Amino acid sequence: MMELSPKQQTTSLIQSAKKILLLTHQNPDADAIGSVLGLYLALKKLKKDVEAVCVDPIPSTFTFLPFAPVVKTNLVGNREFIINLDCSRTSVDKLGYKLDDHTLKIVVMPKNGSFKKEDLSLSFGTFKFDLIIVLDTPDLERLGGLYDQNADIFYEIPVINIDHHPTNTYFGRVNLVDLTATSTSEILIAITEALEKDVKIFDEHIATCFLAGITGDTASFQNTNTTPKSLTCAAQLLASGARQQEIIKNLFKTKTISTLRLWGRILDKIKEEPRYRFVYSEVTKQDLKEAGAKEEEISGVIDELLRSAPKADLVLLLSEREKGIAGSLRAIDNSVDCTQIAQSLGGGGHQAAAAFLVVGGSLENVREKVLSKIKEYQNKRLGLA
Ligand SMILES: [Mn+2]
């Protein structure tokens, strides 16, 4: 028998599963949310029990997506814990429980004789889920603690890993990783079609979710990762009723006053490194506070404005976050590989767009380190020195 391809394995695992858990990465982007919601809706049409979890709440830019509130921020009660009491020698007269500080005391009164410690045993019930699908997530750490807190379910339940990041670690039992796809949403179109046998699945909501993912990851078909296939996929989604204008409006055209204020600050701080052909800017916690903006409002500025900097091969945006100093890199010139710089700083991503997070260290220190990494990279690439 021929071995099944990852795509065939994915559809057959989905077909036989009853309760499916969908997960995506922390700090979710349009593709993370679009792929989770699109697949959630598709699986619902197949009458599956589905839960969707992302540790961070959906940024307000994406809450227009259909059924956005179904995505929860935590995973609760994935397995029963069972306390067994052997009653073959002693029978139970009364049973009660009380909560004593943080200890649950289960109180059993025997009918005759007494219970022994050996009569007691502990076990686990079955898992609430029989399949986990991780979307748009290069490694399990990017689930932001969901893996650490629930490691047992990742060992016992089959995991399907669907992604397009070149840094993917192939952590799944099935790994449907397509580096040529613009987005995870694009990969899911073929999966949804394969599942669409007896039941019609595609509708305007699912098409809208997947098109939002493709639109987000290609910056509305501007990025160098835009392929003929992605345009064909987008055409197909539009034909299925995807609400493209609504996507564009929410992803790119709707800005709150706080976002505009914040972007003003970032644009005001642009610095040029003409010799090394890059521009950069930064945003501090103070900027956020004074603009009345949230961390999630930072991200769009690099794609929408900084990338238009002339005579630059790449752009960098540093931001002071709760967790550390975050950096985003974008290639303006096709031959720049942002992953190389991001990886040297502990991050990852794609050729055209990559990111990293430096924990510990002031903005000044991190800036100095990052700038020297970029200069080193450009030195080699352009043969300066
Ligand atoms: Mn993606």
Boltz pocket constraint, residues with backbone or C-beta under 6 A from the ligand:
constraints:
  - pocket:
      binder: B
      contacts: [[A, 31], [A, 32], [A, 136], [A, 164], [A, 182], [A, 183], [A, 184], [A, 217]]
      max_distance: 6.0
